[in-house]
Amino acid sequence: MADSPSTPSPTPLSSQPNSSHSSIDSPQGDLVQDRGDAGYNKSLKNRHLQMIAIGGSIGTGLFMGAGGRLKEGGAGLVFAYAICGIFAFLMVRALGELAIRRPSSGAFVSYAREFLGEKGAYITGWFFFLDWSVTVMADITAVALYLHYWKNLQVVPQWAFALIALVLVFILNMLNVKMFGEAEFWFALIKVAAIVSFMVAAIVAIVLGLHTGTTSTGEAITAGAHNIVGNGGFFPEGFPIVLALTLGVVFAFGGTEMVGVAAGEAKDAEKILPKAINSMILRIFVFYVGSVMLLALVLPYTSYSKTESPFVTFFSGIGVPYAGDIIQVVVLTAALSSLNAGLYATGRTLRSMAVAGEAPRVAAGLNKHQVPAGGIIMTAALGLLGVVLNAYLPGDAFDIVMNLAGIGIAGTWGAILVTHLAFLRRVDDGKEVRPAYRMPGAPWTNYAALAFFTVVVASNLTDPAGRWTLALFAVVLVMMVAGWYAVRGRIRGDLLDEVLADEVDGSGSASTHDA
């Protein structure tokens, strides 16, 4: 539990000046506490963690990205969502096993440091930062596109709406973590209500064969299986297209790992984390696979667009007054929720890296609200590139950043799985004891998931746009390698004591907590 925020002075976490961890007593023996966990206020409750798990796994990738993916690949997208969902769940179970053992706001970066060393932490952390900093760009782009749904708002440039969204959510994240938890709780609740409403309306439309839209030639469209059967089946554009689109589906599941980050600031994480993770597989198949299947049944795949949410397309076509407007507000909320979660997670991950010297020191400090302000500012600053992208390439901005974020997500998930494998090797050597909550089928499920994510990334070689994405990623990878050689000589474990001292001397306060 966290000490009071008014703790007058910091307590050094380790007597080892060059270690980024300290040993603590626990029922499982000596565990390693990441120094980046010090100072946080454990304010997140069960309802917050449950909704963060939901909010992380339902976002822009589904509400915005599914439309463009359906348009390009057809109903076969359902299978891509189902398979990706299974492997995403296995990844979160691996992360959950590590988090139950030692909850940490540094999450997978902290665990990578413990089991793979500083190089592993560096790679994992910067993959995650790439993932979410680019996702921030995708989310502010989605917000701008959603607002342009209303004609009277189209006079405002797309980049201006993107900037406003970034600033508003940045301010929210600079407040205390309980404020974040409350915001994410209500954001997620609205998203769940919207999807349930869509599913009920879609099922009614399918059962009754209701009118759901009009073709470009003026013919009426009705809901039913004929929208799949009569339009080329599940793979009207071929299976390779669906495989190439799977990276976008990975992007849709990005954020499922967020529950591991939130565990470090949750009360009784050991009790509530398994509940949050175990319920994820049901949400995946109901909200994702179920929603995409219903979207394929209510309208032909050619009716959807990459510039409009498919849920808005459906509700606008059924003829109910203002239905499209209402769902547009909901998907706007979903984008803000994803943006909110992205800034939350990257700020904490960068702090975990900064206290070890793997990221700029400015990311290591907490503000007076016990929020990692430096890391959040760095992410928001990079998000400004998304504003520029919306100014010069407004029509393609979302697709450009989505695939790059997808590679970052696949890299992050791969690092989590490799870290879990390293943990299992320690177990085999008798140096660790697995908690009762375990990843099923490990280590074979780890290998299967790693192989799947590798195939998904490599499949982009078959797509011209995908090749550009991979080329851009190669440039980023070279920069990451160069960065490692630049910082490896200054990686240190004693920085946090100095950071905490600075916070106490200043206007903020610090605290330490037991893991």
C-alpha positions in Angstrom: 0.0 0.0 0.0 1.2 3.5 -0.6 2.3 5.8 2.2 0.7 9.1 2.6 1.5 11.6 -0.1 2.8 13.9 2.6 5.8 11.7 3.4 8.4 14.3 4.4 11.4 12.7 2.9 12.3 9.9 0.4 13.6 6.6 1.6 16.4 5.2 -0.6 15.2 2.0 -2.3 18.5 0.2 -2.4 21.9 0.3 -0.9 23.4 -0.8 -4.2 24.3 2.4 -6.1 24.4 0.8 -9.5 21.3 -1.4 -9.3 17.9 -0.3 -10.8 16.1 -2.6 -8.3 15.8 -3.3 -4.6 15.1 -6.6 -2.9 12.0 -6.8 -0.8 10.5 -9.5 1.3 7.4 -11.3 0.0 5.6 -14.6 0.4 7.4 -15.9 -2.7 10.8 -14.9 -1.4 13.0 -12.0 -2.5 11.4 -10.1 -5.3 12.9 -7.2 -7.2 11.2 -3.8 -6.9 11.7 -1.5 -9.8 12.9 1.9 -8.6 10.5 3.6 -11.1 7.6 2.4 -9.0 8.4 4.7 -6.1 6.3 7.8 -5.5 3.0 6.6 -7.1 -0.3 6.8 -5.2 -2.2 3.5 -5.4 -5.7 5.0 -6.0 -7.1 2.7 -8.6 -9.9 0.4 -7.4 -11.5 -2.8 -8.8 -14.0 -0.9 -10.9 -11.3 1.3 -12.4 -9.0 -1.7 -13.3 -12.0 -3.6 -14.8 -12.9 -0.6 -17.0 -9.3 0.1 -17.9 -9.1 -3.5 -19.1 -12.2 -2.9 -21.2 -11.3 0.6 -22.4 -7.8 -0.6 -23.4 -9.3 -3.3 -25.6 -12.1 -1.3 -27.2 -10.9 1.8 -29.1 -10.2 3.5 -32.3 -9.0 0.3 -34.0 -12.5 -1.1 -33.8 -14.6 2.1 -34.0 -12.7 3.6 -36.8 -10.3 1.1 -38.3 -12.8 -1.8 -38.8 -14.6 0.2 -41.6 -11.6 0.6 -43.8 -10.5 -3.0 -43.2 -14.0 -4.4 -44.1 -14.0 -2.2 -47.3 -10.7 -3.7 -48.4 -10.9 -7.3 -47.3 -14.6 -8.2 -46.8 -16.2 -10.4 -44.1 -13.1 -12.6 -43.7 -11.9 -9.9 -41.3 -14.0 -11.8 -38.7 -11.4 -14.6 -38.7 -8.6 -12.2 -38.4 -10.2 -10.6 -35.3 -10.9 -14.0 -33.8 -7.3 -15.3 -34.2 -5.7 -12.1 -33.2 -8.0 -12.0 -30.1 -6.9 -15.4 -29.0 -3.2 -14.5 -29.2 -3.8 -11.1 -27.6 -5.5 -12.9 -24.7 -2.5 -15.3 -24.3 -0.1 -12.3 -24.3 -2.1 -10.6 -21.5 -2.2 -13.9 -19.5 1.6 -14.0 -19.7 1.8 -10.4 -18.5 -0.8 -11.1 -15.8 1.4 -13.9 -14.4 4.3 -11.5 -14.1 2.1 -8.7 -12.7 0.6 -11.0 -10.0 4.1 -11.9 -8.9 5.1 -8.2 -8.7 2.7 -5.4 -9.6 4.6 -2.5 -11.3 3.6 0.7 -13.1 6.7 0.0 -15.2 4.9 -3.2 -16.1 6.6 -5.1 -19.0 9.5 -2.7 -19.1 10.2 -3.4 -15.5 9.9 -7.2 -16.0 12.1 -7.1 -19.1 14.8 -5.3 -17.0 14.5 -8.0 -14.3 14.6 -11.1 -16.6 16.3 -9.8 -19.8 18.6 -7.1 -18.5 18.9 -3.4 -19.3 19.1 -4.1 -23.1 15.8 -6.0 -22.9 14.2 -3.2 -21.0 15.5 -0.6 -23.4 14.0 -2.5 -26.4 10.7 -3.2 -24.8 10.3 0.3 -23.5 11.0 2.1 -26.7 8.8 -0.4 -28.7 6.0 0.5 -26.3 6.7 4.2 -26.6 6.7 3.9 -30.4 3.4 2.0 -30.2 1.6 4.5 -28.1 3.1 7.7 -29.3 2.0 6.8 -32.8 -1.4 5.6 -31.4 -1.8 9.1 -29.9 -1.4 10.4 -33.5 -4.0 8.0 -34.7 -6.4 8.9 -31.9 -6.2 12.6 -32.4 -6.7 12.0 -36.2 -9.8 9.9 -35.4 -11.2 12.7 -33.2 -10.8 15.2 -36.0 -12.4 12.9 -38.6 -15.3 12.2 -36.2 -15.9 15.9 -35.7 -15.9 16.5 -39.4 -19.0 14.2 -39.6 -21.0 17.3 -38.9 -21.0 19.7 -41.9 -21.1 22.9 -39.8 -17.8 21.8 -38.1 -16.1 21.1 -41.4 -15.1 24.8 -41.6 -12.6 24.1 -38.8 -9.3 22.5 -40.2 -8.8 18.9 -39.3 -5.4 19.7 -37.7 -7.1 22.2 -35.3 -9.4 19.6 -33.9 -6.5 17.2 -33.6 -4.6 19.8 -31.6 -7.5 20.6 -29.3 -8.0 16.9 -28.5 -4.3 16.5 -27.6 -4.3 19.5 -25.3 -7.5 18.5 -23.5 -6.4 15.0 -22.7 -2.9 16.1 -21.8 -4.4 18.4 -19.2 -6.5 15.5 -17.8 -3.5 13.3 -17.5 -1.5 15.9 -15.6 -4.0 15.6 -12.7 -4.0 12.8 -10.2 -4.3 9.1 -11.2 -7.8 8.9 -9.6 -9.0 11.5 -12.0 -7.6 9.4 -14.9 -9.3 6.3 -13.4 -12.7 8.0 -13.1 -12.4 9.4 -16.7 -11.5 6.0 -18.1 -14.3 4.3 -16.1 -17.0 6.5 -17.7 -15.3 6.4 -21.1 -15.3 2.6 -21.1 -18.9 2.5 -19.8 -20.1 4.6 -22.7 -18.2 2.4 -25.2 -19.7 -0.8 -23.8 -23.2 0.7 -23.9 -22.7 1.8 -27.5 -21.5 -1.7 -28.7 -24.3 -3.4 -26.8 -26.8 -1.0 -28.4 -25.4 -1.7 -31.9 -25.5 -5.4 -31.4 -29.1 -5.4 -30.3 -30.1 -3.1 -33.2 -28.1 -5.2 -35.7 -29.6 -8.5 -34.5 -33.1 -7.1 -34.7 -32.4 -5.8 -38.2 -31.0 -9.2 -39.3 -33.9 -11.2 -37.8 -36.5 -9.0 -39.4 -34.6 -8.3 -42.6 -34.9 -4.5 -42.1 -33.7 -1.8 -44.4 -30.1 -0.7 -43.5 -29.0 1.5 -46.4 -29.0 2.2 -50.1 -26.6 1.2 -52.8 -24.9 3.8 -55.1 -27.5 2.9 -57.8 -30.4 3.7 -55.4 -31.4 0.1 -54.6 -32.5 -0.7 -51.0 -30.2 -2.8 -48.8 -31.6 -5.2 -46.2 -29.8 -7.0 -43.4 -29.0 -10.7 -43.7 -26.6 -13.4 -44.7 -27.0 -12.4 -48.4 -24.7 -9.4 -47.7 -21.9 -12.0 -47.3 -23.0 -14.8 -49.6 -24.1 -12.5 -52.4 -20.9 -10.4 -52.3 -18.1 -12.9 -52.8 -18.4 -14.8 -49.5 -15.9 -14.3 -46.7 -12.9 -13.6 -48.9 -14.2 -11.5 -51.9 -10.8 -9.9 -52.4 -8.8 -13.1 -51.6 -7.2 -14.5 -48.5 -3.8 -12.7 -48.9 -5.6 -9.3 -48.6 -7.1 -10.3 -45.3 -3.7 -11.6 -44.1 -2.1 -8.2 -45.0 -4.9 -6.4 -43.2 -4.2 -8.3 -40.0 -1.6 -5.8 -38.8 -4.5 -3.3 -38.6 -6.4 -5.8 -36.5 -3.4 -6.0 -34.2 -3.6 -2.3 -33.9 -7.3 -2.7 -32.9 -6.3 -4.9 -30.0 -3.5 -2.5 -28.9 -4.2 -1.4 -25.3 -5.0 -4.9 -24.0 -1.7 -4.7 -22.2 -2.7 -1.6 -20.4 -4.1 -3.5 -17.5 -0.6 -4.6 -16.6 0.5 -1.0 -16.3 -2.5 -0.1 -14.2 -1.8 -2.9 -11.8 1.1 -0.9 -10.3 -1.4 1.7 -9.1 -4.2 -0.6 -8.1 -5.3 -1.6 -4.6 -5.2 -5.4 -4.0 -3.9 -6.0 -7.6 -3.3 -9.7 -6.7 -7.1 -10.2 -6.2 -8.6 -8.0 -8.9 -6.1 -8.4 -11.8 -7.1 -12.0 -12.6 -10.7 -11.0 -12.8 -10.0 -8.2 -15.2 -7.8 -10.4 -17.4 -10.0 -13.5 -17.4 -13.0 -11.5 -18.5 -11.1 -10.2 -21.5 -11.5 -13.3 -23.7 -15.3 -12.9 -23.4 -15.1 -9.2 -24.3 -12.9 -10.0 -27.3 -15.3 -12.5 -28.8 -18.5 -10.5 -27.9 -17.4 -7.0 -28.7 -14.8 -7.5 -31.4 -15.6 -10.7 -33.3 -19.4 -10.4 -32.6 -19.4 -6.7 -33.8 -17.4 -7.3 -37.0 -19.6 -10.3 -37.9 -22.7 -8.2 -37.4 -21.3 -5.4 -39.5 -20.7 -7.9 -42.3 -24.3 -9.1 -42.1 -26.1 -5.8 -41.9 -24.4 -4.2 -45.0 -22.3 -5.3 -47.9 -18.6 -4.8 -47.3 -18.5 -2.3 -50.1 -20.8 0.1 -48.1 -18.1 0.9 -45.5 -15.4 3.6 -45.7 -12.1 4.2 -44.1 -13.1 7.8 -43.3 -16.2 7.0 -41.3 -16.9 4.7 -38.4 -18.8 1.5 -39.6 -21.1 1.9 -36.6 -22.1 5.4 -37.8 -22.6 4.0 -41.3 -25.0 1.4 -40.0 -27.0 3.8 -37.7 -27.1 6.5 -40.3 -28.6 4.0 -42.8 -31.5 2.5 -40.6 -33.5 5.7 -40.8 -33.8 6.4 -37.1 -33.6 10.2 -36.6 -30.3 11.3 -35.0 -29.1 7.7 -34.5 -26.0 8.4 -36.5 -25.3 11.6 -34.6 -25.6 9.8 -31.2 -23.3 7.0 -32.2 -20.8 9.6 -33.6 -20.6 11.2 -30.2 -19.9 7.7 -28.7 -17.1 6.9 -31.1 -15.7 10.3 -30.4 -15.6 9.4 -26.8 -13.9 6.1 -27.7 -11.1 8.0 -29.4 -10.6 10.3 -26.4 -10.6 7.2 -24.1 -7.8 5.6 -26.2 -5.8 8.9 -26.2 -6.3 9.2 -22.4 -5.0 5.6 -21.9 -2.0 6.1 -24.2 -0.7 9.2 -22.4 -1.3 7.5 -19.0 0.8 4.4 -20.0 3.6 6.0 -21.8 4.3 8.5 -19.0 4.7 5.7 -16.5 6.8 3.5 -18.9 9.1 6.4 -19.7 9.6 7.0 -16.0 10.6 3.4 -15.4 13.2 3.8 -18.1 14.4 7.2 -17.1 15.2 6.2 -13.6 17.6 3.6 -15.1 19.2 6.1 -17.5 17.5 4.6 -20.6 15.4 7.7 -21.3 15.9 11.4 -20.7 16.0 12.3 -17.0 13.2 14.8 -17.5 10.8 11.8 -17.7 11.8 10.5 -14.3 10.1 13.1 -12.1 6.6 13.2 -10.6 4.6 16.4 -10.3 2.7 17.5 -7.1 -0.1 15.1 -8.1 2.3 12.1 -8.1 1.9 11.9 -11.9 5.0 11.3 -14.2 4.7 14.7 -15.9 7.9 14.5 -17.9 7.0 11.4 -19.7 3.5 12.6 -20.5 4.9 15.9 -21.8 7.4 13.9 -24.1 4.6 11.8 -25.5 2.3 14.8 -26.1 5.2 16.6 -27.8 5.7 13.8 -30.2 1.9 13.7 -30.7 2.3 17.1 -32.3 3.7 15.4 -35.3 0.2 13.9 -35.7 -1.2 17.5 -35.9 1.3 18.3 -38.7 0.3 15.1 -40.5 -3.4 16.1 -40.3 -2.5 19.5 -41.7 -0.7 18.2 -44.8 -2.1 14.7 -45.4 -5.6 14.8 -43.8 -7.1 12.0 -46.0 -4.3 9.4 -45.3 -3.2 10.4 -41.8 -5.0 7.6 -40.0 -3.9 4.7 -42.2 -0.3 6.0 -42.2 0.0 5.9 -38.4 -2.2 2.8 -37.8 0.1 0.3 -39.5 3.2 1.7 -37.9 1.5 1.6 -34.5 0.6 -2.0 -35.3 4.2 -3.0 -35.7 5.0 -1.3 -32.4 2.3 -3.2 -30.7 3.5 -6.5 -32.2 7.0 -5.7 -31.0 5.8 -4.9 -27.5 3.7 -8.0 -27.3 6.6 -10.1 -28.5 8.8 -8.6 -25.9 6.3 -9.5 -23.2 6.2 -13.1 -24.4 10.0 -13.3 -24.5 10.2 -11.9 -21.0 7.7 -14.5 -19.8 9.8 -17.2 -21.4 12.9 -15.9 -19.5 10.9 -16.0 -16.3 9.9 -19.6 -17.0 13.6 -20.5 -17.5 14.3 -19.1 -14.0 11.5 -21.3 -12.7 13.0 -24.4 -14.4 16.3 -23.5 -12.7 14.6 -23.4 -9.3 15.2 -19.6 -8.9 11.5 -18.6 -9.2 8.2 -20.0 -8.2 5.2 -19.5 -10.5 2.2 -17.9 -9.0 -1.2 -19.7 -9.0 -2.4 -17.5 -11.8 -0.5 -18.7 -14.9 -0.4 -18.4 -18.6 -2.1 -21.6 -20.0 0.0 -23.9 -22.2 3.3 -22.1 -21.6 5.9 -22.2 -23.0 4.3 -23.6 -26.2 1.7 -20.9 -26.4 4.5 -18.3 -26.1 6.1 -19.8 -29.2 2.9 -20.0 -31.1 2.0 -16.4 -30.4 5.5 -15.2 -31.3 5.3 -17.1 -34.6 1.9 -15.6 -35.4 3.0 -12.0 -34.7 6.1 -12.5 -36.9 3.9 -13.8 -39.8 1.5 -10.8 -39.4 4.3 -8.3 -39.6 6.0 -10.1 -42.5 2.7 -10.3 -44.5 3.0 -6.5 -45.1 5.7 -7.3 -47.7 2.9 -8.3 -50.0 1.3 -4.9 -49.8 2.9 -1.7 -51.4 1.7 0.5 -48.5 2.9 -2.2 -46.1 6.4 -2.2 -47.6 6.6 1.5 -47.0 5.5 0.9 -43.4 8.2 -1.7 -42.9 10.8 0.5 -44.5 9.9 3.3 -42.0 10.0 0.9 -39.2 13.5 -0.2 -40.3 14.6 3.4 -40.0 13.1 3.6 -36.5 14.9 0.3 -35.6 18.2 1.7 -36.7 17.6 4.8 -34.5 16.7 2.6 -31.5 20.0 0.6 -31.9 22.0 3.8 -32.2 20.2 5.1 -29.1 21.2 2.0 -27.1 24.9 2.6 -27.9 24.5 6.2 -26.9 22.9 5.5 -23.5 24.3 2.2 -22.4 27.3 3.8 -20.8 25.2 6.0 -18.5 22.6 3.4 -17.4 22.5 3.7 -13.6 20.3 2.5 -10.8 20.8 5.2 -8.3 19.1 8.0 -10.1 15.7 7.6 -8.5 17.0 8.7 -5.0 18.1 12.0 -6.6 14.8 12.4 -8.4 12.8 11.9 -5.2 15.1 14.3 -3.4 14.5 16.9 -6.1 10.7 16.4 -5.7 10.8 16.9 -1.9 13.0 20.0 -2.2 10.5 21.4 -4.8 6.8 21.8 -4.6 5.9 18.1 -5.0 6.1 15.3 -2.6 7.2 11.7 -2.8 6.3 8.4 -1.2 7.5 4.9 -1.3 5.4 1.8 -1.2 5.7 -1.9 -0.7 5.2 -4.0 -3.7 
